[in-house]
Amino acid sequence: MPLNIVLIEPEIPNNTGNIGRLALATGSKLHLVKPFGFEIDDKRLKRAGLDYWQHLEVIYYDNIDEFFLKNKDAKMVLLSSYGTKTHWDIDFTDDMFLVFGKESVGLPKPLIERYKTQLFKIPLYSKSIRSLNLANAVGIVVYEGLRQIK
């Protein structure tokens, strides 16, 4: 698996379904960290992922602490509008973890502080927008990573 897509406390089932579909299309693993803003059997999640969900490798975690404990030796980057470097500056490697926060508020502040040197952003060229849709952001970063790795 070239990349690991990590969603910290995702809130919108359609986004998670679309990201699952993207993970499968790119040969990536999907890591989902609870609590979720939806039930995992939500029909909107399944609809967005179509009938591909059954083929996807998904790893579930009960909380943020469990995720970081189980993956403590993994190479990780975190994506946030608070990053000072752009996603083009990431030195992508096979099996890298790409960590994204929840749709409403992004990553928790303690993670932003703890991982400052591993924090990256997708540049926005308009002051009229705060952020991109989560599924779009994941797609941008994953395909840049694949471009660099391949």
N, C-alpha and C positions, 0 to 999 in steps of 0.2 A: 504494500500500500504506500503510495507516494506521500500522502499528506493525511493529517488528522484534523478534522473540523470539530471544534469544541464550542458548544452553545451553553453559556452560563445562564440558567434560569429563563429559558425562552418563554415568551408570553403568547405568541400568535401562532396558532396551529398551521395556518397556510404557509407562513414563512418556514417553519420547521419542515413541513412536507416538501416544499420546494428545495430546501437545502439538502434534505435527504436524497431527493432525486439527483441533485447536482453531485453529491458525494458518490452515488452509485455510478454516474456517468464519468466521473474522473478517477475512479478506483480508490477513493478516499474512505477512511473510516469516519463515522459520525459518533461523537461523544456528547451525551445529553446530561446536563447537571441539574438536578431538582433543587427547588420546587419548580414545576411547570405552571404556566398560566392556563393550562388546558389538560384534559385527560388524554393519555397517550392513544386511546382508541377513538379519539374525536374524529368524526367523519370528515371534517375539513382538512385534518392532517392527512388522512388516507386519500382524499380526493386530490390534494395538491401533489402527493407522492404517487398518485395513481396506483397501479397494481405492482409497483416496483418495491414497495417497502419490505416485502418478504425477502428480497434478494440483498438488501442492504445490511452491512455490518454496523450495528448500533450497540454502543456500550453505555449503560446507564450508571449514574452515580447519585447517591442520596443527598449529597451536599458538596459545596466547594472544597471543604477540607478533605473529604474522601478523594475527590478528583486529584488534588495536588499531592496528596500522600501516595496514591497509587502510581502517579506519573512523575515523581520527584526527580528522576534522572533524565527525563525527556527534554529535548531541545524545544523551547516554546517561544512564541512571540504573541503578544496581546495587541489587539486592535482597538483603538479608542480615539475619539476626537481630541483627547488630551495628549496624544503622541506628538513628539517634536520632529520625528523622522517619518518619511512617507513609506508606503508599502513597497515602493521601488527600491528602497534601501535595505530591505530584508535579504539576507543571504540564505535563500531557501535551500533546504536539504531534504533528502528522502526521510520520511517518517516524522517530519516536523509537526508540531502541534500549533494550530492557529486558533487562538482563543478569542471569542466574541462575547459581548455582554448582551443583556436583555434589551428588547426594543425600546422600552420607555426611558431607561436611564443609563444604559450601557453597562460598563464594568463597575463593580463596587469600588469605592474610593480606596479601601485598604489594598486591593490588588494593584491599582494604579500606582500607589506609593511604593509597594514592595517590588514591583517589576518595572520601574521607570526606564531602565536601560533596555528593556525588551518591548517597549511600547511604541507602536507605529500607528499611523493614520492614513486614510485615503484622502488626498487633498480635495477640497471643495473650492470651486472658483466663483461662488456667489455668496454674498453676505446675507442673502434672503433665505438660506436653508441651513438648518442645524446639522443634519445628518442624512445619510442614505438609508433606504430600506435595507434591513438586515440581510435578506436573501440576495439582494443586489451586491451588497458589500462583500459577502462571502464569495460570490461568484467572481468578482473583480480580483480578490486576493488569491483565491485558489488557482485561477487560470494564469495569473502572473507567476505563481509558484511553479506550476507545471511547465510554463515556458522556460523558466530558468533551469529547472532540473533536467528537462529533456535534451 
